[in-house]
Amino acid sequence: MSRVVIVGNGGHARACLDAWNPAAGTPVGCVGPDPADALGVPYLGDDSDLEHLVQDGTSHAFVALGSNRVRRELTSRCLDAGLVMTTVIAPSAQVGATARVGAGTIVLHKAVVGANVVLGAGSIVNTAASVDHDCVVGDFVHIAPGVHLAGTVHVGDGAMIGIGASVVPGVSIGAGAVVGAGAVVLKDVPAGSTVVGVPAQELRS
Ligand SMILES: CC(=O)SCCNC(=O)CCNC(=O)[C@H](O)C(C)(C)COP(=O)(O)OP(=O)(O)OC[C@H]1O[C@@H](n2cnc3c(N)ncnc32)[C@H](O)[C@@H]1OP(=O)(O)O
């Protein structure tokens, strides 16, 4: 069984450990800024200790940080240190047999990922979200709890879909875009923009 260091020790890391699947390896401890917040696994130091962990036999990492940008940066540091990124599918989640899930991505409790979906690397499909058939989700995306993506939705790299939002079939959410909590997205969202409301309208570019 591979030894996995958890990178991050805040609330999202706690949620990831709560949804952990033993098939993803054994979490040997966490690294993060705050030794007091050790999540029930040993505190192993901060990010600068990653190389030492590799020398001591840790082979894999899981980056458990909610910010898409920071998750991307820390994933790079892990790869530079020689760690392999672990993918986690919570035991209560359902992932279609024809779906593909990228390295370092997590599908949390009771989320559903449908047929022929492609999830990129380092992304989050959070609690009870659903990503329906033929969706394509990029790298370092966060699909927040309770989001529903209809079939054939595309989500660009680094986008954030806020809690409870819904997206109708065939819509594209651009890279780095933010969809506000509770929005209903009926048309394409430009890269880098923020949309809110029902129907979703641009807040700012
Ligand atoms: C397990 C977890 O916790 S996962 C975490 C998941 N996180 C989320 O889902 C967060 C989603 N974030 C949001 O919805 C945020 O409100 C954002 C990103 C859309 C906007 O945040 P900010 O840029 O800080 O905007 P701000 O709070 O200043 O609001 C700007 C305006 O938009 C309105 N607004 C903000 N969010 C929304 C929303 N979701 N729906 C409708 N209107 C909204 C505000 O009322 C405000 O209107 P006003 O100018 O008339 O007063």
The ligand as an SDF file (V2000), in Angstrom:
LIG
                    3D

 51 53  0  0  0  0  0  0  0  0999 V2000
  -17.2570   22.8200    1.7110 C   0  0  0  0  0  0  0  0  0  0  0  0
  -17.1730   24.2270    1.2580 C   0  0  0  0  0  0  0  0  0  0  0  0
  -17.3250   25.1640    1.9890 O   0  0  0  0  0  0  0  0  0  0  0  0
  -16.8350   24.5000   -0.3990 S   0  0  0  0  0  0  0  0  0  0  0  0
  -16.8570   26.2540   -0.6190 C   0  0  0  0  0  0  0  0  0  0  0  0
  -17.7910   26.6240   -1.7150 C   0  0  0  0  0  0  0  0  0  0  0  0
  -17.7450   28.0780   -1.8420 N   0  0  0  0  0  0  0  0  0  0  0  0
  -18.6990   28.7260   -2.4870 C   0  0  0  0  0  0  0  0  0  0  0  0
  -19.6320   28.1400   -2.9920 O   0  0  0  0  0  0  0  0  0  0  0  0
  -18.5070   30.2260   -2.5560 C   0  0  0  0  0  0  0  0  0  0  0  0
  -19.1920   30.8260   -3.7760 C   0  0  0  0  0  0  0  0  0  0  0  0
  -18.9400   32.2430   -3.7480 N   0  0  0  0  0  0  0  0  0  0  0  0
  -19.8940   33.1850   -4.0440 C   0  0  0  0  0  0  0  0  0  0  0  0
  -21.0420   32.8650   -4.3820 O   0  0  0  0  0  0  0  0  0  0  0  0
  -19.4110   34.6080   -3.9110 C   0  0  0  0  0  0  0  0  0  0  0  0
  -20.4680   35.3800   -3.3640 O   0  0  0  0  0  0  0  0  0  0  0  0
  -18.9230   35.2020   -5.2610 C   0  0  0  0  0  0  0  0  0  0  0  0
  -17.5650   34.5480   -5.5810 C   0  0  0  0  0  0  0  0  0  0  0  0
  -19.8870   34.9520   -6.3930 C   0  0  0  0  0  0  0  0  0  0  0  0
  -18.7380   36.7160   -5.1630 C   0  0  0  0  0  0  0  0  0  0  0  0
  -17.9270   37.0050   -4.0790 O   0  0  0  0  0  0  0  0  0  0  0  0
  -17.3610   38.5030   -3.9590 P   0  0  0  0  0  0  0  0  0  0  0  0
  -16.5030   38.8050   -5.1360 O   0  0  0  0  0  0  0  0  0  0  0  0
  -16.7190   38.6120   -2.6030 O   0  0  0  0  0  0  0  0  0  0  0  0
  -18.6420   39.4140   -4.1140 O   0  0  0  0  0  0  0  0  0  0  0  0
  -19.4220   40.2600   -3.0070 P   0  0  0  0  0  0  0  0  0  0  0  0
  -19.7220   39.4330   -1.7920 O   0  0  0  0  0  0  0  0  0  0  0  0
  -18.6740   41.5430   -2.8270 O   0  0  0  0  0  0  0  0  0  0  0  0
  -20.8020   40.5410   -3.7390 O   0  0  0  0  0  0  0  0  0  0  0  0
  -20.8900   41.4250   -4.8430 C   0  0  0  0  0  0  0  0  0  0  0  0
  -22.3520   41.5490   -5.2160 C   0  0  0  0  0  0  0  0  0  0  0  0
  -22.8010   40.2920   -5.7620 O   0  0  0  0  0  0  0  0  0  0  0  0
  -23.8890   39.7510   -4.9810 C   0  0  0  0  0  0  0  0  0  0  0  0
  -23.6390   38.3090   -4.8690 N   0  0  0  0  0  0  0  0  0  0  0  0
  -22.5410   37.6900   -4.3950 C   0  0  0  0  0  0  0  0  0  0  0  0
  -22.6540   36.3580   -4.4760 N   0  0  0  0  0  0  0  0  0  0  0  0
  -23.8710   36.1170   -5.0090 C   0  0  0  0  0  0  0  0  0  0  0  0
  -24.5530   34.9250   -5.3270 C   0  0  0  0  0  0  0  0  0  0  0  0
  -23.9910   33.7350   -5.1270 N   0  0  0  0  0  0  0  0  0  0  0  0
  -25.7720   35.0300   -5.8860 N   0  0  0  0  0  0  0  0  0  0  0  0
  -26.3440   36.2650   -6.0940 C   0  0  0  0  0  0  0  0  0  0  0  0
  -25.7260   37.4390   -5.8030 N   0  0  0  0  0  0  0  0  0  0  0  0
  -24.5100   37.3690   -5.2680 C   0  0  0  0  0  0  0  0  0  0  0  0
  -23.7760   40.4450   -3.6350 C   0  0  0  0  0  0  0  0  0  0  0  0
  -25.0150   40.4970   -2.9840 O   0  0  0  0  0  0  0  0  0  0  0  0
  -23.2810   41.8150   -4.0420 C   0  0  0  0  0  0  0  0  0  0  0  0
  -24.3690   42.5510   -4.5590 O   0  0  0  0  0  0  0  0  0  0  0  0
  -24.4690   44.1490   -4.3250 P   0  0  0  0  0  0  0  0  0  0  0  0
  -23.2690   44.7250   -5.0000 O   0  0  0  0  0  0  0  0  0  0  0  0
  -25.7610   44.4990   -4.9580 O   0  0  0  0  0  0  0  0  0  0  0  0
  -24.4330   44.3360   -2.8480 O   0  0  0  0  0  0  0  0  0  0  0  0
  1  2  1  0
  2  3  2  0
  2  4  1  0
  4  5  1  0
  5  6  1  0
  6  7  1  0
  7  8  1  0
  8  9  2  0
  8 10  1  0
 10 11  1  0
 11 12  1  0
 12 13  1  0
 13 14  2  0
 13 15  1  0
 15 16  1  0
 15 17  1  0
 17 18  1  0
 17 19  1  0
 17 20  1  0
 20 21  1  0
 21 22  1  0
 22 23  2  0
 22 24  1  0
 22 25  1  0
 25 26  1  0
 26 27  2  0
 26 28  1  0
 26 29  1  0
 29 30  1  0
 30 31  1  0
 31 32  1  0
 31 46  1  0
 32 33  1  0
 33 34  1  0
 33 44  1  0
 34 35  1  0
 34 43  1  0
 35 36  2  0
 36 37  1  0
 37 38  1  0
 37 43  2  0
 38 39  1  0
 38 40  2  0
 40 41  1  0
 41 42  2  0
 42 43  1  0
 44 45  1  0
 44 46  1  0
 46 47  1  0
 47 48  1  0
 48 49  2  0
 48 50  1  0
 48 51  1  0
M  END
$$$$
